[in-house]
Amino acid sequence: MNKQHYFEKPNRSIAQGAALSFVIAAAALIIAQVSLGRIGLKANEQSLTQARNSVSRAVVLCYASEGVYPESLDYLEENYGLVLDSELYLYHYRSLGGNLFPEIAVFENEA
């Protein structure tokens, strides 16, 4: 009988073992890359939301203090300490009148 003992290695070539190791390592790298990409996208979305919320909070603070919505983002920067990151984001702000909430949009800067 041909019994295999615990000491004996199975008949597998070195090339097969190396190929299997390569496939497992490649799969692990692909999974890691996809996971990191998703984490990065989530962080970008949260950062963009935070930028929008910062502008909205400053607008509401101005309205609560003065009774009118601000005419521009420059006014909020000068008088309410709003900090805009123009390298990362493009800001759209359109005043709709002193008593109407302005149109606010923040986009990622592609440049």
Backbone as XML, in Angstrom:
<?xml version="1.0"?>
<chain id="A" units="angstrom">
  <residue number="1" name="MET">
    <atom name="N" x="0.816" y="-1.180" z="0.000"/>
    <atom name="CA" x="0.000" y="0.000" z="0.000"/>
    <atom name="C" x="0.861" y="1.244" z="0.000"/>
  </residue>
  <residue number="2" name="ASN">
    <atom name="N" x="0.286" y="2.222" z="-0.567"/>
    <atom name="CA" x="0.995" y="3.488" z="-0.707"/>
    <atom name="C" x="0.406" y="4.490" z="0.273"/>
  </residue>
  <residue number="3" name="LYS">
    <atom name="N" x="0.867" y="4.461" z="1.478"/>
    <atom name="CA" x="0.363" y="5.350" z="2.512"/>
    <atom name="C" x="1.252" y="6.582" z="2.619"/>
  </residue>
  <residue number="4" name="GLN">
    <atom name="N" x="0.593" y="7.718" z="2.783"/>
    <atom name="CA" x="1.378" y="8.948" z="2.934"/>
    <atom name="C" x="1.506" y="9.247" z="4.424"/>
  </residue>
  <residue number="5" name="HIS">
    <atom name="N" x="2.729" y="9.496" z="4.819"/>
    <atom name="CA" x="2.982" y="9.812" z="6.218"/>
    <atom name="C" x="2.937" y="11.320" z="6.417"/>
  </residue>
  <residue number="6" name="TYR">
    <atom name="N" x="2.820" y="11.710" z="7.656"/>
    <atom name="CA" x="2.758" y="13.129" z="7.974"/>
    <atom name="C" x="4.043" y="13.860" z="7.611"/>
  </residue>
  <residue number="7" name="PHE">
    <atom name="N" x="5.133" y="13.164" z="7.529"/>
    <atom name="CA" x="6.427" y="13.785" z="7.246"/>
    <atom name="C" x="6.592" y="14.093" z="5.771"/>
  </residue>
  <residue number="8" name="GLU">
    <atom name="N" x="5.926" y="13.360" z="4.943"/>
    <atom name="CA" x="6.144" y="13.481" z="3.505"/>
    <atom name="C" x="5.354" y="14.659" z="2.943"/>
  </residue>
  <residue number="9" name="LYS">
    <atom name="N" x="5.957" y="15.347" z="2.011"/>
    <atom name="CA" x="5.308" y="16.452" z="1.329"/>
    <atom name="C" x="4.507" y="15.888" z="0.161"/>
  </residue>
  <residue number="10" name="PRO">
    <atom name="N" x="3.370" y="16.470" z="-0.123"/>
    <atom name="CA" x="2.619" y="16.011" z="-1.285"/>
    <atom name="C" x="3.389" y="16.345" z="-2.559"/>
  </residue>
  <residue number="11" name="ASN">
    <atom name="N" x="3.105" y="15.636" z="-3.595"/>
    <atom name="CA" x="3.783" y="15.857" z="-4.872"/>
    <atom name="C" x="3.201" y="17.093" z="-5.553"/>
  </residue>
  <residue number="12" name="ARG">
    <atom name="N" x="3.804" y="18.207" z="-5.299"/>
    <atom name="CA" x="3.388" y="19.450" z="-5.925"/>
    <atom name="C" x="4.654" y="20.173" z="-6.354"/>
  </residue>
  <residue number="13" name="SER">
    <atom name="N" x="4.643" y="20.660" z="-7.537"/>
    <atom name="CA" x="5.857" y="21.308" z="-8.026"/>
    <atom name="C" x="6.005" y="22.698" z="-7.405"/>
  </residue>
  <residue number="14" name="ILE">
    <atom name="N" x="7.203" y="23.180" z="-7.417"/>
    <atom name="CA" x="7.503" y="24.518" z="-6.899"/>
    <atom name="C" x="6.781" y="25.573" z="-7.728"/>
  </residue>
  <residue number="15" name="ALA">
    <atom name="N" x="6.674" y="25.353" z="-9.014"/>
    <atom name="CA" x="6.002" y="26.310" z="-9.891"/>
    <atom name="C" x="4.518" y="26.429" z="-9.540"/>
  </residue>
  <residue number="16" name="GLN">
    <atom name="N" x="3.877" y="25.320" z="-9.228"/>
    <atom name="CA" x="2.464" y="25.364" z="-8.847"/>
    <atom name="C" x="2.280" y="26.146" z="-7.543"/>
  </residue>
  <residue number="17" name="GLY">
    <atom name="N" x="3.149" y="25.924" z="-6.607"/>
    <atom name="CA" x="3.079" y="26.642" z="-5.331"/>
    <atom name="C" x="3.295" y="28.134" z="-5.513"/>
  </residue>
  <residue number="18" name="ALA">
    <atom name="N" x="4.256" y="28.490" z="-6.352"/>
    <atom name="CA" x="4.531" y="29.900" z="-6.614"/>
    <atom name="C" x="3.351" y="30.554" z="-7.330"/>
  </residue>
  <residue number="19" name="ALA">
    <atom name="N" x="2.764" y="29.847" z="-8.273"/>
    <atom name="CA" x="1.621" y="30.388" z="-9.005"/>
    <atom name="C" x="0.438" y="30.608" z="-8.066"/>
  </residue>
  <residue number="20" name="LEU">
    <atom name="N" x="0.194" y="29.661" z="-7.189"/>
    <atom name="CA" x="-0.895" y="29.793" z="-6.231"/>
    <atom name="C" x="-0.646" y="30.971" z="-5.287"/>
  </residue>
  <residue number="21" name="SER">
    <atom name="N" x="0.575" y="31.122" z="-4.831"/>
    <atom name="CA" x="0.929" y="32.249" z="-3.957"/>
    <atom name="C" x="0.722" y="33.576" z="-4.672"/>
  </residue>
  <residue number="22" name="PHE">
    <atom name="N" x="1.105" y="33.625" z="-5.938"/>
    <atom name="CA" x="0.945" y="34.842" z="-6.736"/>
    <atom name="C" x="-0.535" y="35.195" z="-6.890"/>
  </residue>
  <residue number="23" name="VAL">
    <atom name="N" x="-1.355" y="34.221" z="-7.180"/>
    <atom name="CA" x="-2.789" y="34.460" z="-7.355"/>
    <atom name="C" x="-3.413" y="34.969" z="-6.056"/>
  </residue>
  <residue number="24" name="ILE">
    <atom name="N" x="-3.057" y="34.375" z="-4.950"/>
    <atom name="CA" x="-3.595" y="34.803" z="-3.656"/>
    <atom name="C" x="-3.142" y="36.226" z="-3.329"/>
  </residue>
  <residue number="25" name="ALA">
    <atom name="N" x="-1.872" y="36.527" z="-3.566"/>
    <atom name="CA" x="-1.355" y="37.872" z="-3.298"/>
    <atom name="C" x="-2.028" y="38.905" z="-4.203"/>
  </residue>
  <residue number="26" name="ALA">
    <atom name="N" x="-2.214" y="38.570" z="-5.477"/>
    <atom name="CA" x="-2.864" y="39.495" z="-6.408"/>
    <atom name="C" x="-4.306" y="39.756" z="-5.986"/>
  </residue>
  <residue number="27" name="ALA">
    <atom name="N" x="-5.007" y="38.720" z="-5.574"/>
    <atom name="CA" x="-6.392" y="38.885" z="-5.119"/>
    <atom name="C" x="-6.452" y="39.777" z="-3.880"/>
  </residue>
  <residue number="28" name="ALA">
    <atom name="N" x="-5.517" y="39.587" z="-2.966"/>
    <atom name="CA" x="-5.479" y="40.409" z="-1.753"/>
    <atom name="C" x="-5.217" y="41.874" z="-2.101"/>
  </residue>
  <residue number="29" name="LEU">
    <atom name="N" x="-4.319" y="42.130" z="-3.043"/>
    <atom name="CA" x="-4.029" y="43.506" z="-3.453"/>
    <atom name="C" x="-5.232" y="44.154" z="-4.124"/>
  </residue>
  <residue number="30" name="ILE">
    <atom name="N" x="-5.938" y="43.402" z="-4.945"/>
    <atom name="CA" x="-7.117" y="43.947" z="-5.617"/>
    <atom name="C" x="-8.194" y="44.296" z="-4.593"/>
  </residue>
  <residue number="31" name="ILE">
    <atom name="N" x="-8.416" y="43.419" z="-3.647"/>
    <atom name="CA" x="-9.414" y="43.676" z="-2.606"/>
    <atom name="C" x="-9.026" y="44.906" z="-1.787"/>
  </residue>
  <residue number="32" name="ALA">
    <atom name="N" x="-7.753" y="45.026" z="-1.452"/>
    <atom name="CA" x="-7.286" y="46.185" z="-0.683"/>
    <atom name="C" x="-7.470" y="47.474" z="-1.478"/>
  </residue>
  <residue number="33" name="GLN">
    <atom name="N" x="-7.157" y="47.446" z="-2.764"/>
    <atom name="CA" x="-7.283" y="48.633" z="-3.612"/>
    <atom name="C" x="-8.739" y="49.081" z="-3.709"/>
  </residue>
  <residue number="34" name="VAL">
    <atom name="N" x="-9.633" y="48.148" z="-3.917"/>
    <atom name="CA" x="-11.059" y="48.480" z="-4.003"/>
    <atom name="C" x="-11.550" y="49.063" z="-2.682"/>
  </residue>
  <residue number="35" name="SER">
    <atom name="N" x="-11.138" y="48.474" z="-1.582"/>
    <atom name="CA" x="-11.554" y="48.961" z="-0.262"/>
    <atom name="C" x="-11.048" y="50.374" z="-0.011"/>
  </residue>
  <residue number="36" name="LEU">
    <atom name="N" x="-9.797" y="50.636" z="-0.339"/>
    <atom name="CA" x="-9.239" y="51.976" z="-0.143"/>
    <atom name="C" x="-9.926" y="52.996" z="-1.037"/>
  </residue>
  <residue number="37" name="GLY">
    <atom name="N" x="-10.262" y="52.594" z="-2.254"/>
    <atom name="CA" x="-10.980" y="53.491" z="-3.156"/>
    <atom name="C" x="-12.332" y="53.887" z="-2.599"/>
  </residue>
  <residue number="38" name="ARG">
    <atom name="N" x="-13.037" y="52.928" z="-2.029"/>
    <atom name="CA" x="-14.345" y="53.217" z="-1.432"/>
    <atom name="C" x="-14.207" y="54.127" z="-0.219"/>
  </residue>
  <residue number="39" name="ILE">
    <atom name="N" x="-13.193" y="53.909" z="0.577"/>
    <atom name="CA" x="-12.959" y="54.754" z="1.750"/>
    <atom name="C" x="-12.659" y="56.180" z="1.300"/>
  </residue>
  <residue number="40" name="GLY">
    <atom name="N" x="-11.845" y="56.317" z="0.244"/>
    <atom name="CA" x="-11.519" y="57.641" z="-0.277"/>
    <atom name="C" x="-12.741" y="58.369" z="-0.801"/>
  </residue>
  <residue number="41" name="LEU">
    <atom name="N" x="-13.614" y="57.663" z="-1.511"/>
    <atom name="CA" x="-14.836" y="58.280" z="-2.021"/>
    <atom name="C" x="-15.734" y="58.742" z="-0.886"/>
  </residue>
  <residue number="42" name="LYS">
    <atom name="N" x="-15.844" y="57.929" z="0.126"/>
    <atom name="CA" x="-16.678" y="58.271" z="1.283"/>
    <atom name="C" x="-16.128" y="59.517" z="1.983"/>
  </residue>
  <residue number="43" name="ALA">
    <atom name="N" x="-14.806" y="59.591" z="2.118"/>
    <atom name="CA" x="-14.182" y="60.752" z="2.756"/>
    <atom name="C" x="-14.418" y="62.013" z="1.929"/>
  </residue>
  <residue number="44" name="ASN">
    <atom name="N" x="-14.323" y="61.908" z="0.597"/>
    <atom name="CA" x="-14.569" y="63.061" z="-0.266"/>
    <atom name="C" x="-16.010" y="63.539" z="-0.148"/>
  </residue>
  <residue number="45" name="GLU">
    <atom name="N" x="-16.947" y="62.605" z="-0.106"/>
    <atom name="CA" x="-18.359" y="62.965" z="0.041"/>
    <atom name="C" x="-18.602" y="63.672" z="1.368"/>
  </residue>
  <residue number="46" name="GLN">
    <atom name="N" x="-18.003" y="63.173" z="2.425"/>
    <atom name="CA" x="-18.182" y="63.789" z="3.740"/>
    <atom name="C" x="-17.564" y="65.179" z="3.785"/>
  </residue>
  <residue number="47" name="SER">
    <atom name="N" x="-16.421" y="65.347" z="3.156"/>
    <atom name="CA" x="-15.752" y="66.641" z="3.131"/>
    <atom name="C" x="-16.577" y="67.661" z="2.343"/>
  </residue>
  <residue number="48" name="LEU">
    <atom name="N" x="-17.146" y="67.233" z="1.229"/>
    <atom name="CA" x="-17.989" y="68.109" z="0.420"/>
    <atom name="C" x="-19.247" y="68.509" z="1.194"/>
  </residue>
  <residue number="49" name="THR">
    <atom name="N" x="-19.843" y="67.571" z="1.879"/>
    <atom name="CA" x="-21.022" y="67.856" z="2.706"/>
    <atom name="C" x="-20.675" y="68.836" z="3.819"/>
  </residue>
  <residue number="50" name="GLN">
    <atom name="N" x="-19.515" y="68.664" z="4.423"/>
    <atom name="CA" x="-19.086" y="69.570" z="5.488"/>
    <atom name="C" x="-18.886" y="70.984" z="4.944"/>
  </residue>
  <residue number="51" name="ALA">
    <atom name="N" x="-18.336" y="71.110" z="3.737"/>
    <atom name="CA" x="-18.146" y="72.431" z="3.136"/>
    <atom name="C" x="-19.498" y="73.104" z="2.891"/>
  </residue>
  <residue number="52" name="ARG">
    <atom name="N" x="-20.461" y="72.351" z="2.362"/>
    <atom name="CA" x="-21.811" y="72.901" z="2.148"/>
    <atom name="C" x="-22.445" y="73.336" z="3.474"/>
  </residue>
  <residue number="53" name="ASN">
    <atom name="N" x="-22.322" y="72.491" z="4.473"/>
    <atom name="CA" x="-22.914" y="72.799" z="5.779"/>
    <atom name="C" x="-22.285" y="74.035" z="6.412"/>
  </residue>
  <residue number="54" name="SER">
    <atom name="N" x="-20.990" y="74.224" z="6.217"/>
    <atom name="CA" x="-20.310" y="75.408" z="6.772"/>
    <atom name="C" x="-20.875" y="76.688" z="6.177"/>
  </residue>
  <residue number="55" name="VAL">
    <atom name="N" x="-21.084" y="76.691" z="4.872"/>
    <atom name="CA" x="-21.651" y="77.872" z="4.217"/>
    <atom name="C" x="-23.075" y="78.106" z="4.721"/>
  </residue>
  <residue number="56" name="SER">
    <atom name="N" x="-23.862" y="77.045" z="4.784"/>
    <atom name="CA" x="-25.256" y="77.180" z="5.240"/>
    <atom name="C" x="-25.336" y="77.696" z="6.671"/>
  </residue>
  <residue number="57" name="ARG">
    <atom name="N" x="-24.469" y="77.196" z="7.535"/>
    <atom name="CA" x="-24.467" y="77.659" z="8.932"/>
    <atom name="C" x="-24.121" y="79.145" z="9.022"/>
  </residue>
  <residue number="58" name="ALA">
    <atom name="N" x="-23.147" y="79.570" z="8.229"/>
    <atom name="CA" x="-22.767" y="80.986" z="8.244"/>
    <atom name="C" x="-23.914" y="81.858" z="7.731"/>
  </residue>
  <residue number="59" name="VAL">
    <atom name="N" x="-24.626" y="81.389" z="6.715"/>
    <atom name="CA" x="-25.774" y="82.132" z="6.180"/>
    <atom name="C" x="-26.856" y="82.276" z="7.252"/>
  </residue>
  <residue number="60" name="VAL">
    <atom name="N" x="-27.160" y="81.183" z="7.937"/>
    <atom name="CA" x="-28.191" y="81.208" z="8.980"/>
    <atom name="C" x="-27.753" y="82.089" z="10.150"/>
  </residue>
  <residue number="61" name="LEU">
    <atom name="N" x="-26.491" y="82.033" z="10.516"/>
    <atom name="CA" x="-25.977" y="82.882" z="11.590"/>
    <atom name="C" x="-26.121" y="84.357" z="11.228"/>
  </residue>
  <residue number="62" name="CYS">
    <atom name="N" x="-25.806" y="84.688" z="9.990"/>
    <atom name="CA" x="-25.949" y="86.071" z="9.530"/>
    <atom name="C" x="-27.415" y="86.502" z="9.597"/>
  </residue>
  <residue number="63" name="TYR">
    <atom name="N" x="-28.299" y="85.649" z="9.138"/>
    <atom name="CA" x="-29.733" y="85.981" z="9.167"/>
    <atom name="C" x="-30.234" y="86.160" z="10.602"/>
  </residue>
  <residue number="64" name="ALA">
    <atom name="N" x="-29.783" y="85.287" z="11.488"/>
    <atom name="CA" x="-30.203" y="85.384" z="12.888"/>
    <atom name="C" x="-29.684" y="86.666" z="13.536"/>
  </residue>
  <residue number="65" name="SER">
    <atom name="N" x="-28.489" y="87.092" z="13.148"/>
    <atom name="CA" x="-27.880" y="88.286" z="13.746"/>
    <atom name="C" x="-28.413" y="89.581" z="13.148"/>
  </residue>
  <residue number="66" name="GLU">
    <atom name="N" x="-28.618" y="89.599" z="11.826"/>
    <atom name="CA" x="-28.934" y="90.845" z="11.132"/>
    <atom name="C" x="-30.362" y="90.923" z="10.597"/>
  </residue>
  <residue number="67" name="GLY">
    <atom name="N" x="-31.045" y="89.793" z="10.525"/>
    <atom name="CA" x="-32.418" y="89.806" z="10.017"/>
    <atom name="C" x="-32.530" y="89.739" z="8.511"/>
  </residue>
  <residue number="68" name="VAL">
    <atom name="N" x="-31.415" y="89.657" z="7.823"/>
    <atom name="CA" x="-31.404" y="89.501" z="6.359"/>
    <atom name="C" x="-30.316" y="88.502" z="5.984"/>
  </residue>
  <residue number="69" name="TYR">
    <atom name="N" x="-30.524" y="87.856" z="4.851"/>
    <atom name="CA" x="-29.499" y="86.943" z="4.354"/>
    <atom name="C" x="-28.404" y="87.749" z="3.667"/>
  </residue>
  <residue number="70" name="PRO">
    <atom name="N" x="-27.153" y="87.283" z="3.725"/>
    <atom name="CA" x="-26.042" y="88.042" z="3.141"/>
    <atom name="C" x="-26.117" y="88.089" z="1.614"/>
  </residue>
  <residue number="71" name="GLU">
    <atom name="N" x="-25.533" y="89.150" z="1.073"/>
    <atom name="CA" x="-25.504" y="89.341" z="-0.379"/>
    <atom name="C" x="-24.494" y="88.430" z="-1.073"/>
  </residue>
  <residue number="72" name="SER">
    <atom name="N" x="-23.408" y="88.090" z="-0.358"/>
    <atom name="CA" x="-22.342" y="87.322" z="-1.013"/>
    <atom name="C" x="-21.566" y="86.493" z="0.003"/>
  </residue>
  <residue number="73" name="LEU">
    <atom name="N" x="-20.776" y="85.583" z="-0.521"/>
    <atom name="CA" x="-19.888" y="84.796" z="0.335"/>
    <atom name="C" x="-18.773" y="85.665" z="0.899"/>
  </residue>
  <residue number="74" name="ASP">
    <atom name="N" x="-18.367" y="86.682" z="0.143"/>
    <atom name="CA" x="-17.328" y="87.597" z="0.631"/>
    <atom name="C" x="-17.761" y="88.254" z="1.942"/>
  </residue>
  <residue number="75" name="TYR">
    <atom name="N" x="-19.030" y="88.629" z="2.019"/>
    <atom name="CA" x="-19.549" y="89.246" z="3.239"/>
    <atom name="C" x="-19.427" y="88.282" z="4.414"/>
  </residue>
  <residue number="76" name="LEU">
    <atom name="N" x="-19.734" y="87.014" z="4.175"/>
    <atom name="CA" x="-19.629" y="86.009" z="5.236"/>
    <atom name="C" x="-18.179" y="85.790" z="5.652"/>
  </residue>
  <residue number="77" name="GLU">
    <atom name="N" x="-17.273" y="85.821" z="4.685"/>
    <atom name="CA" x="-15.848" y="85.662" z="5.009"/>
    <atom name="C" x="-15.359" y="86.827" z="5.862"/>
  </residue>
  <residue number="78" name="GLU">
    <atom name="N" x="-15.734" y="88.034" z="5.479"/>
    <atom name="CA" x="-15.249" y="89.227" z="6.172"/>
    <atom name="C" x="-15.881" y="89.421" z="7.548"/>
  </residue>
  <residue number="79" name="ASN">
    <atom name="N" x="-17.162" y="89.104" z="7.679"/>
    <atom name="CA" x="-17.893" y="89.440" z="8.902"/>
    <atom name="C" x="-18.222" y="88.267" z="9.816"/>
  </residue>
  <residue number="80" name="TYR">
    <atom name="N" x="-18.184" y="87.060" z="9.287"/>
    <atom name="CA" x="-18.579" y="85.905" z="10.095"/>
    <atom name="C" x="-17.516" y="84.812" z="10.154"/>
  </residue>
  <residue number="81" name="GLY">
    <atom name="N" x="-16.350" y="85.089" z="9.637"/>
    <atom name="CA" x="-15.233" y="84.154" z="9.754"/>
    <atom name="C" x="-15.344" y="82.891" z="8.914"/>
  </residue>
  <residue number="82" name="LEU">
    <atom name="N" x="-16.197" y="82.916" z="7.892"/>
    <atom name="CA" x="-16.305" y="81.756" z="7.009"/>
    <atom name="C" x="-14.993" y="81.583" z="6.249"/>
  </residue>
  <residue number="83" name="VAL">
    <atom name="N" x="-14.476" y="80.370" z="6.241"/>
    <atom name="CA" x="-13.243" y="80.067" z="5.514"/>
    <atom name="C" x="-13.604" y="79.158" z="4.348"/>
  </residue>
  <residue number="84" name="LEU">
    <atom name="N" x="-13.316" y="79.629" z="3.133"/>
    <atom name="CA" x="-13.612" y="78.862" z="1.924"/>
    <atom name="C" x="-12.317" y="78.302" z="1.353"/>
  </residue>
  <residue number="85" name="ASP">
    <atom name="N" x="-12.322" y="77.048" z="1.002"/>
    <atom name="CA" x="-11.148" y="76.405" z="0.403"/>
    <atom name="C" x="-11.347" y="76.350" z="-1.107"/>
  </residue>
  <residue number="86" name="SER">
    <atom name="N" x="-10.919" y="77.420" z="-1.778"/>
    <atom name="CA" x="-11.134" y="77.538" z="-3.218"/>
    <atom name="C" x="-10.248" y="76.614" z="-4.038"/>
  </residue>
  <residue number="87" name="GLU">
    <atom name="N" x="-9.225" y="76.055" z="-3.429"/>
    <atom name="CA" x="-8.391" y="75.091" z="-4.149"/>
    <atom name="C" x="-9.106" y="73.750" z="-4.289"/>
  </residue>
  <residue number="88" name="LEU">
    <atom name="N" x="-9.887" y="73.378" z="-3.297"/>
    <atom name="CA" x="-10.595" y="72.096" z="-3.327"/>
    <atom name="C" x="-12.009" y="72.199" z="-3.875"/>
  </residue>
  <residue number="89" name="TYR">
    <atom name="N" x="-12.668" y="73.352" z="-3.670"/>
    <atom name="CA" x="-14.083" y="73.453" z="-4.001"/>
    <atom name="C" x="-14.399" y="74.690" z="-4.826"/>
  </residue>
  <residue number="90" name="LEU">
    <atom name="N" x="-15.447" y="74.567" z="-5.626"/>
    <atom name="CA" x="-16.045" y="75.696" z="-6.328"/>
    <atom name="C" x="-17.351" y="76.010" z="-5.609"/>
  </residue>
  <residue number="91" name="TYR">
    <atom name="N" x="-17.552" y="77.273" z="-5.288"/>
    <atom name="CA" x="-18.728" y="77.687" z="-4.534"/>
    <atom name="C" x="-19.661" y="78.495" z="-5.429"/>
  </residue>
  <residue number="92" name="HIS">
    <atom name="N" x="-20.933" y="78.152" z="-5.380"/>
    <atom name="CA" x="-21.968" y="78.915" z="-6.079"/>
    <atom name="C" x="-22.883" y="79.497" z="-5.006"/>
  </residue>
  <residue number="93" name="TYR">
    <atom name="N" x="-23.064" y="80.809" z="-5.053"/>
    <atom name="CA" x="-23.922" y="81.483" z="-4.082"/>
    <atom name="C" x="-24.706" y="82.550" z="-4.825"/>
  </residue>
  <residue number="94" name="ARG">
    <atom name="N" x="-26.000" y="82.486" z="-4.714"/>
    <atom name="CA" x="-26.846" y="83.493" z="-5.360"/>
    <atom name="C" x="-27.887" y="83.979" z="-4.365"/>
  </residue>
  <residue number="95" name="SER">
    <atom name="N" x="-27.811" y="85.258" z="-4.081"/>
    <atom name="CA" x="-28.761" y="85.871" z="-3.162"/>
    <atom name="C" x="-30.108" y="86.015" z="-3.867"/>
  </residue>
  <residue number="96" name="LEU">
    <atom name="N" x="-31.164" y="85.616" z="-3.186"/>
    <atom name="CA" x="-32.513" y="85.704" z="-3.746"/>
    <atom name="C" x="-33.321" y="86.815" z="-3.080"/>
  </residue>
  <residue number="97" name="GLY">
    <atom name="N" x="-32.634" y="87.682" z="-2.380"/>
    <atom name="CA" x="-33.292" y="88.762" z="-1.649"/>
    <atom name="C" x="-32.969" y="88.630" z="-0.169"/>
  </residue>
  <residue number="98" name="GLY">
    <atom name="N" x="-33.186" y="89.691" z="0.554"/>
    <atom name="CA" x="-32.821" y="89.719" z="1.957"/>
    <atom name="C" x="-33.586" y="88.755" z="2.845"/>
  </residue>
  <residue number="99" name="ASN">
    <atom name="N" x="-34.808" y="88.378" z="2.425"/>
    <atom name="CA" x="-35.606" y="87.521" z="3.295"/>
    <atom name="C" x="-35.806" y="86.103" z="2.742"/>
  </residue>
  <residue number="100" name="LEU">
    <atom name="N" x="-35.140" y="85.760" z="1.659"/>
    <atom name="CA" x="-35.219" y="84.412" z="1.083"/>
    <atom name="C" x="-33.866" y="83.720" z="1.204"/>
  </residue>
  <residue number="101" name="PHE">
    <atom name="N" x="-33.918" y="82.452" z="1.591"/>
    <atom name="CA" x="-32.670" y="81.693" z="1.728"/>
    <atom name="C" x="-31.967" y="81.637" z="0.367"/>
  </residue>
  <residue number="102" name="PRO">
    <atom name="N" x="-30.673" y="81.934" z="0.337"/>
    <atom name="CA" x="-29.944" y="81.983" z="-0.934"/>
    <atom name="C" x="-29.746" y="80.600" z="-1.555"/>
  </residue>
  <residue number="103" name="GLU">
    <atom name="N" x="-29.413" y="80.625" z="-2.818"/>
    <atom name="CA" x="-29.077" y="79.399" z="-3.542"/>
    <atom name="C" x="-27.606" y="79.103" z="-3.265"/>
  </residue>
  <residue number="104" name="ILE">
    <atom name="N" x="-27.328" y="77.927" z="-2.700"/>
    <atom name="CA" x="-25.967" y="77.553" z="-2.315"/>
    <atom name="C" x="-25.631" y="76.209" z="-2.941"/>
  </residue>
  <residue number="105" name="ALA">
    <atom name="N" x="-24.467" y="76.128" z="-3.568"/>
    <atom name="CA" x="-23.985" y="74.847" z="-4.093"/>
    <atom name="C" x="-22.470" y="74.818" z="-3.950"/>
  </residue>
  <residue number="106" name="VAL">
    <atom name="N" x="-21.946" y="73.658" z="-3.628"/>
    <atom name="CA" x="-20.501" y="73.470" z="-3.508"/>
    <atom name="C" x="-20.131" y="72.253" z="-4.343"/>
  </residue>
  <residue number="107" name="PHE">
    <atom name="N" x="-19.114" y="72.422" z="-5.182"/>
    <atom name="CA" x="-18.670" y="71.356" z="-6.073"/>
    <atom name="C" x="-17.180" y="71.106" z="-5.876"/>
  </residue>
  <residue number="108" name="GLU">
    <atom name="N" x="-16.748" y="69.907" z="-6.191"/>
    <atom name="CA" x="-15.312" y="69.621" z="-6.162"/>
    <atom name="C" x="-14.635" y="70.368" z="-7.298"/>
  </residue>
  <residue number="109" name="ASN">
    <atom name="N" x="-13.491" y="70.959" z="-7.008"/>
    <atom name="CA" x="-12.718" y="71.676" z="-8.012"/>
    <atom name="C" x="-11.907" y="70.666" z="-8.805"/>
  </residue>
  <residue number="110" name="GLU">
    <atom name="N" x="-12.184" y="70.537" z="-10.082"/>
    <atom name="CA" x="-11.515" y="69.555" z="-10.938"/>
    <atom name="C" x="-10.115" y="70.012" z="-11.347"/>
  </residue>
  <residue number="111" name="ALA">
    <atom name="N" x="-9.847" y="71.298" z="-11.255"/>
    <atom name="CA" x="-8.560" y="71.828" z="-11.727"/>
    <atom name="C" x="-7.428" y="71.497" z="-10.808"/>
  </residue>
</chain>
